[in-house]
Amino acid sequence: MSQPITFLVWAENTPGTLIRLASLFSRRKINIDSLAVSETEDSKISRFTVVITVEPVLAAVVGRQIERMIEARRVIVSADEWVVHREIAIIRANLKPEGEAAFLNRYEGLRIIGKNESSVLMEIHGTNDRINELVEELRQVGVSEIVRSGRIAVTRDGNYEHDLTRSLHELPLGASEGPGL
């Protein structure tokens, strides 16, 4: 059964690494749901957070392929329950001032970052589900603009040697052990 899978990839910060990583997914006709890239504590290493929705066995195969990339230094392939993840969204909605308070009280992490006579500009950070919930509710009053970041994620305990042993791509091919698998 397909499920969201998060890839945490540490790779050399060199031109072309992103395109080679993305091509591994496109060659298998796998859509990337979310992609975020940033420099790490070491400026020579970039960290890629890639989210796809596939069968865990296929994710393990792709994880092994990523690991064989020359630039790849470490790959962790995780089911959602193994990672803490967040996104950020900026939304322009046709919201009346009296409606702002209700949304601010209902959605933790929501804040108003700008207003004009016809719309309110809001920022929210949280899980994909929480942001989707807010967007759907705001669509009822009118949304004129939405921009979202990709998912960023860390493993729950931050012990990457331990997390590597639980990574889906380290499990035997066809394995179905681990949380939620």
C-alpha positions as protocol buffer text, in pm:
chain_id: "A"
residue {
  index: 1
  type: MET
  ca { x: 0 y: 0 z: 0 }
}
residue {
  index: 2
  type: SER
  ca { x: 137 y: 340 z: -100 }
}
residue {
  index: 3
  type: GLN
  ca { x: 223 y: 580 z: 180 }
}
residue {
  index: 4
  type: PRO
  ca { x: 423 y: 902 z: 223 }
}
residue {
  index: 5
  type: ILE
  ca { x: 794 y: 825 z: 248 }
}
residue {
  index: 6
  type: THR
  ca { x: 1055 y: 1084 z: 345 }
}
residue {
  index: 7
  type: PHE
  ca { x: 1409 y: 1064 z: 208 }
}
residue {
  index: 8
  type: LEU
  ca { x: 1679 y: 1247 z: 403 }
}
residue {
  index: 9
  type: VAL
  ca { x: 1983 y: 1273 z: 178 }
}
residue {
  index: 10
  type: TRP
  ca { x: 2317 y: 1431 z: 263 }
}
residue {
  index: 11
  type: ALA
  ca { x: 2520 y: 1495 z: -52 }
}
residue {
  index: 12
  type: GLU
  ca { x: 2810 y: 1703 z: -176 }
}
residue {
  index: 13
  type: ASN
  ca { x: 2710 y: 2061 z: -250 }
}
residue {
  index: 14
  type: THR
  ca { x: 2804 y: 2054 z: -619 }
}
residue {
  index: 15
  type: PRO
  ca { x: 2631 y: 2165 z: -941 }
}
residue {
  index: 16
  type: GLY
  ca { x: 2412 y: 1895 z: -1091 }
}
residue {
  index: 17
  type: THR
  ca { x: 2345 y: 1697 z: -773 }
}
residue {
  index: 18
  type: LEU
  ca { x: 1980 y: 1806 z: -758 }
}
residue {
  index: 19
  type: ILE
  ca { x: 1913 y: 1712 z: -1120 }
}
residue {
  index: 20
  type: ARG
  ca { x: 2076 y: 1369 z: -1076 }
}
residue {
  index: 21
  type: LEU
  ca { x: 1871 y: 1307 z: -763 }
}
residue {
  index: 22
  type: ALA
  ca { x: 1546 y: 1418 z: -928 }
}
residue {
  index: 23
  type: SER
  ca { x: 1619 y: 1205 z: -1234 }
}
residue {
  index: 24
  type: LEU
  ca { x: 1633 y: 891 z: -1017 }
}
residue {
  index: 25
  type: PHE
  ca { x: 1268 y: 949 z: -935 }
}
residue {
  index: 26
  type: SER
  ca { x: 1159 y: 1055 z: -1282 }
}
residue {
  index: 27
  type: ARG
  ca { x: 1317 y: 749 z: -1447 }
}
residue {
  index: 28
  type: ARG
  ca { x: 1091 y: 534 z: -1231 }
}
residue {
  index: 29
  type: LYS
  ca { x: 793 y: 763 z: -1303 }
}
residue {
  index: 30
  type: ILE
  ca { x: 766 y: 861 z: -936 }
}
residue {
  index: 31
  type: ASN
  ca { x: 619 y: 1203 z: -863 }
}
residue {
  index: 32
  type: ILE
  ca { x: 800 y: 1410 z: -600 }
}
residue {
  index: 33
  type: ASP
  ca { x: 539 y: 1546 z: -358 }
}
residue {
  index: 34
  type: SER
  ca { x: 780 y: 1778 z: -178 }
}
residue {
  index: 35
  type: LEU
  ca { x: 1144 y: 1878 z: -211 }
}
residue {
  index: 36
  type: ALA
  ca { x: 1354 y: 2102 z: 14 }
}
residue {
  index: 37
  type: VAL
  ca { x: 1728 y: 2159 z: -11 }
}
residue {
  index: 38
  type: SER
  ca { x: 1954 y: 2346 z: 227 }
}
residue {
  index: 39
  type: GLU
  ca { x: 2314 y: 2379 z: 323 }
}
residue {
  index: 40
  type: THR
  ca { x: 2410 y: 2187 z: 639 }
}
residue {
  index: 41
  type: GLU
  ca { x: 2643 y: 2277 z: 923 }
}
residue {
  index: 42
  type: ASP
  ca { x: 2918 y: 2186 z: 672 }
}
residue {
  index: 43
  type: SER
  ca { x: 2899 y: 2425 z: 373 }
}
residue {
  index: 44
  type: LYS
  ca { x: 3031 y: 2149 z: 143 }
}
residue {
  index: 45
  type: ILE
  ca { x: 2729 y: 1927 z: 218 }
}
residue {
  index: 46
  type: SER
  ca { x: 2364 y: 1987 z: 120 }
}
residue {
  index: 47
  type: ARG
  ca { x: 2068 y: 1817 z: 281 }
}
residue {
  index: 48
  type: PHE
  ca { x: 1779 y: 1713 z: 60 }
}
residue {
  index: 49
  type: THR
  ca { x: 1439 y: 1628 z: 205 }
}
residue {
  index: 50
  type: VAL
  ca { x: 1229 y: 1451 z: -57 }
}
residue {
  index: 51
  type: VAL
  ca { x: 876 y: 1320 z: -3 }
}
residue {
  index: 52
  type: ILE
  ca { x: 711 y: 1070 z: -235 }
}
residue {
  index: 53
  type: THR
  ca { x: 406 y: 845 z: -201 }
}
residue {
  index: 54
  type: VAL
  ca { x: 493 y: 487 z: -293 }
}
residue {
  index: 55
  type: GLU
  ca { x: 511 y: 132 z: -164 }
}
residue {
  index: 56
  type: PRO
  ca { x: 782 y: 95 z: 106 }
}
residue {
  index: 57
  type: VAL
  ca { x: 959 y: -174 z: -99 }
}
residue {
  index: 58
  type: LEU
  ca { x: 997 y: 62 z: -396 }
}
residue {
  index: 59
  type: ALA
  ca { x: 1120 y: 338 z: -162 }
}
residue {
  index: 60
  type: ALA
  ca { x: 1388 y: 100 z: -33 }
}
residue {
  index: 61
  type: VAL
  ca { x: 1505 y: 28 z: -389 }
}
residue {
  index: 62
  type: VAL
  ca { x: 1523 y: 399 z: -471 }
}
residue {
  index: 63
  type: GLY
  ca { x: 1710 y: 463 z: -145 }
}
residue {
  index: 64
  type: ARG
  ca { x: 1973 y: 209 z: -249 }
}
residue {
  index: 65
  type: GLN
  ca { x: 2005 y: 380 z: -588 }
}
residue {
  index: 66
  type: ILE
  ca { x: 2048 y: 722 z: -427 }
}
residue {
  index: 67
  type: GLU
  ca { x: 2317 y: 582 z: -200 }
}
residue {
  index: 68
  type: ARG
  ca { x: 2515 y: 475 z: -508 }
}
residue {
  index: 69
  type: MET
  ca { x: 2526 y: 833 z: -641 }
}
residue {
  index: 70
  type: ILE
  ca { x: 2883 y: 962 z: -630 }
}
residue {
  index: 71
  type: GLU
  ca { x: 2778 y: 1274 z: -437 }
}
residue {
  index: 72
  type: ALA
  ca { x: 2564 y: 1095 z: -176 }
}
residue {
  index: 73
  type: ARG
  ca { x: 2713 y: 1073 z: 172 }
}
residue {
  index: 74
  type: ARG
  ca { x: 2418 y: 937 z: 371 }
}
residue {
  index: 75
  type: VAL
  ca { x: 2061 y: 835 z: 291 }
}
residue {
  index: 76
  type: ILE
  ca { x: 1778 y: 768 z: 535 }
}
residue {
  index: 77
  type: VAL
  ca { x: 1442 y: 652 z: 398 }
}
residue {
  index: 78
  type: SER
  ca { x: 1168 y: 689 z: 659 }
}
residue {
  index: 79
  type: ALA
  ca { x: 802 y: 628 z: 714 }
}
residue {
  index: 80
  type: ASP
  ca { x: 629 y: 941 z: 850 }
}
residue {
  index: 81
  type: GLU
  ca { x: 616 y: 815 z: 1207 }
}
residue {
  index: 82
  type: TRP
  ca { x: 999 y: 804 z: 1223 }
}
residue {
  index: 83
  type: VAL
  ca { x: 1042 y: 1175 z: 1143 }
}
residue {
  index: 84
  type: VAL
  ca { x: 933 y: 1513 z: 1276 }
}
residue {
  index: 85
  type: HIS
  ca { x: 835 y: 1726 z: 979 }
}
residue {
  index: 86
  type: ARG
  ca { x: 706 y: 2076 z: 916 }
}
residue {
  index: 87
  type: GLU
  ca { x: 616 y: 2302 z: 626 }
}
residue {
  index: 88
  type: ILE
  ca { x: 541 y: 2672 z: 601 }
}
residue {
  index: 89
  type: ALA
  ca { x: 274 y: 2842 z: 393 }
}
residue {
  index: 90
  type: ILE
  ca { x: 190 y: 3204 z: 313 }
}
residue {
  index: 91
  type: ILE
  ca { x: -175 y: 3257 z: 222 }
}
residue {
  index: 92
  type: ARG
  ca { x: -361 y: 3567 z: 99 }
}
residue {
  index: 93
  type: ALA
  ca { x: -729 y: 3535 z: 187 }
}
residue {
  index: 94
  type: ASN
  ca { x: -1036 y: 3757 z: 153 }
}
residue {
  index: 95
  type: LEU
  ca { x: -1095 y: 3762 z: 526 }
}
residue {
  index: 96
  type: LYS
  ca { x: -1282 y: 4026 z: 723 }
}
residue {
  index: 97
  type: PRO
  ca { x: -1113 y: 4163 z: 1038 }
}
residue {
  index: 98
  type: GLU
  ca { x: -1376 y: 4002 z: 1260 }
}
residue {
  index: 99
  type: GLY
  ca { x: -1294 y: 3661 z: 1109 }
}
residue {
  index: 100
  type: GLU
  ca { x: -921 y: 3686 z: 1180 }
}
residue {
  index: 101
  type: ALA
  ca { x: -951 y: 3616 z: 1552 }
}
residue {
  index: 102
  type: ALA
  ca { x: -1143 y: 3293 z: 1498 }
}
residue {
  index: 103
  type: PHE
  ca { x: -870 y: 3158 z: 1268 }
}
residue {
  index: 104
  type: LEU
  ca { x: -588 y: 3275 z: 1496 }
}
residue {
  index: 105
  type: ASN
  ca { x: -750 y: 3099 z: 1793 }
}
residue {
  index: 106
  type: ARG
  ca { x: -815 y: 2777 z: 1600 }
}
residue {
  index: 107
  type: TYR
  ca { x: -478 y: 2735 z: 1425 }
}
residue {
  index: 108
  type: GLU
  ca { x: -162 y: 2719 z: 1630 }
}
residue {
  index: 109
  type: GLY
  ca { x: 133 y: 2862 z: 1440 }
}
residue {
  index: 110
  type: LEU
  ca { x: -86 y: 3099 z: 1236 }
}
residue {
  index: 111
  type: ARG
  ca { x: -1 y: 3468 z: 1233 }
}
residue {
  index: 112
  type: ILE
  ca { x: -106 y: 3773 z: 1036 }
}
residue {
  index: 113
  type: ILE
  ca { x: 188 y: 3924 z: 845 }
}
residue {
  index: 114
  type: GLY
  ca { x: 6 y: 4186 z: 641 }
}
residue {
  index: 115
  type: LYS
  ca { x: -331 y: 4341 z: 564 }
}
residue {
  index: 116
  type: ASN
  ca { x: -493 y: 4568 z: 313 }
}
residue {
  index: 117
  type: GLU
  ca { x: -853 y: 4672 z: 252 }
}
residue {
  index: 118
  type: SER
  ca { x: -937 y: 4357 z: 54 }
}
residue {
  index: 119
  type: SER
  ca { x: -723 y: 4077 z: 198 }
}
residue {
  index: 120
  type: VAL
  ca { x: -518 y: 3940 z: 484 }
}
residue {
  index: 121
  type: LEU
  ca { x: -174 y: 3785 z: 439 }
}
residue {
  index: 122
  type: MET
  ca { x: -116 y: 3495 z: 678 }
}
residue {
  index: 123
  type: GLU
  ca { x: 174 y: 3267 z: 758 }
}
residue {
  index: 124
  type: ILE
  ca { x: 138 y: 2922 z: 912 }
}
residue {
  index: 125
  type: HIS
  ca { x: 384 y: 2652 z: 994 }
}
residue {
  index: 126
  type: GLY
  ca { x: 294 y: 2295 z: 1078 }
}
residue {
  index: 127
  type: THR
  ca { x: 227 y: 1958 z: 927 }
}
residue {
  index: 128
  type: ASN
  ca { x: 99 y: 1914 z: 574 }
}
residue {
  index: 129
  type: ASP
  ca { x: -239 y: 1798 z: 707 }
}
residue {
  index: 130
  type: ARG
  ca { x: -279 y: 2102 z: 933 }
}
residue {
  index: 131
  type: ILE
  ca { x: -192 y: 2343 z: 651 }
}
residue {
  index: 132
  type: ASN
  ca { x: -431 y: 2163 z: 415 }
}
residue {
  index: 133
  type: GLU
  ca { x: -707 y: 2193 z: 676 }
}
residue {
  index: 134
  type: LEU
  ca { x: -656 y: 2570 z: 704 }
}
residue {
  index: 135
  type: VAL
  ca { x: -642 y: 2616 z: 325 }
}
residue {
  index: 136
  type: GLU
  ca { x: -969 y: 2426 z: 277 }
}
residue {
  index: 137
  type: GLU
  ca { x: -1140 y: 2635 z: 543 }
}
residue {
  index: 138
  type: LEU
  ca { x: -1007 y: 2959 z: 392 }
}
residue {
  index: 139
  type: ARG
  ca { x: -1125 y: 2860 z: 42 }
}
residue {
  index: 140
  type: GLN
  ca { x: -1479 y: 2910 z: 172 }
}
residue {
  index: 141
  type: VAL
  ca { x: -1408 y: 3283 z: 226 }
}
residue {
  index: 142
  type: GLY
  ca { x: -1184 y: 3315 z: -79 }
}
residue {
  index: 143
  type: VAL
  ca { x: -814 y: 3260 z: -132 }
}
residue {
  index: 144
  type: SER
  ca { x: -628 y: 3465 z: -390 }
}
residue {
  index: 145
  type: GLU
  ca { x: -275 y: 3333 z: -337 }
}
residue {
  index: 146
  type: ILE
  ca { x: -98 y: 3039 z: -172 }
}
residue {
  index: 147
  type: VAL
  ca { x: 272 y: 2959 z: -162 }
}
residue {
  index: 148
  type: ARG
  ca { x: 411 y: 2663 z: 30 }
}
residue {
  index: 149
  type: SER
  ca { x: 754 y: 2541 z: 119 }
}
residue {
  index: 150
  type: GLY
  ca { x: 864 y: 2183 z: 85 }
}
residue {
  index: 151
  type: ARG
  ca { x: 875 y: 1959 z: 388 }
}
residue {
  index: 152
  type: ILE
  ca { x: 1174 y: 1981 z: 617 }
}
residue {
  index: 153
  type: ALA
  ca { x: 1233 y: 1689 z: 850 }
}
residue {
  index: 154
  type: VAL
  ca { x: 1460 y: 1541 z: 1113 }
}
residue {
  index: 155
  type: THR
  ca { x: 1449 y: 1196 z: 1263 }
}
residue {
  index: 156
  type: ARG
  ca { x: 1274 y: 1172 z: 1598 }
}
residue {
  index: 157
  type: ASP
  ca { x: 1578 y: 1093 z: 1811 }
}
residue {
  index: 158
  type: GLY
  ca { x: 1851 y: 1257 z: 1601 }
}
residue {
  index: 159
  type: ASN
  ca { x: 2079 y: 958 z: 1646 }
}
residue {
  index: 160
  type: TYR
  ca { x: 2152 y: 913 z: 1278 }
}
residue {
  index: 161
  type: GLU
  ca { x: 2360 y: 598 z: 1322 }
}
residue {
  index: 162
  type: HIS
  ca { x: 2065 y: 433 z: 1500 }
}
residue {
  index: 163
  type: ASP
  ca { x: 1817 y: 582 z: 1251 }
}
residue {
  index: 164
  type: LEU
  ca { x: 2024 y: 448 z: 963 }
}
residue {
  index: 165
  type: THR
  ca { x: 1970 y: 93 z: 1090 }
}
residue {
  index: 166
  type: ARG
  ca { x: 1592 y: 155 z: 1076 }
}
residue {
  index: 167
  type: SER
  ca { x: 1601 y: 318 z: 735 }
}
residue {
  index: 168
  type: LEU
  ca { x: 1379 y: 139 z: 484 }
}
residue {
  index: 169
  type: HIS
  ca { x: 1662 y: 111 z: 232 }
}
residue {
  index: 170
  type: GLU
  ca { x: 1871 y: -78 z: 489 }
}
residue {
  index: 171
  type: LEU
  ca { x: 1600 y: -339 z: 543 }
}
residue {
  index: 172
  type: PRO
  ca { x: 1612 y: -655 z: 331 }
}
residue {
  index: 173
  type: LEU
  ca { x: 1439 y: -615 z: -4 }
}
residue {
  index: 174
  type: GLY
  ca { x: 1071 y: -691 z: 43 }
}
residue {
  index: 175
  type: ALA
  ca { x: 1086 y: -644 z: 419 }
}
residue {
  index: 176
  type: SER
  ca { x: 776 y: -522 z: 593 }
}
residue {
  index: 177
  type: GLU
  ca { x: 903 y: -464 z: 943 }
}
residue {
  index: 178
  type: GLY
  ca { x: 914 y: -130 z: 1121 }
}
residue {
  index: 179
  type: PRO
  ca { x: 647 y: 112 z: 1239 }
}
residue {
  index: 180
  type: GLY
  ca { x: 351 y: 135 z: 1008 }
}
residue {
  index: 181
  type: LEU
  ca { x: 486 y: -102 z: 745 }
}
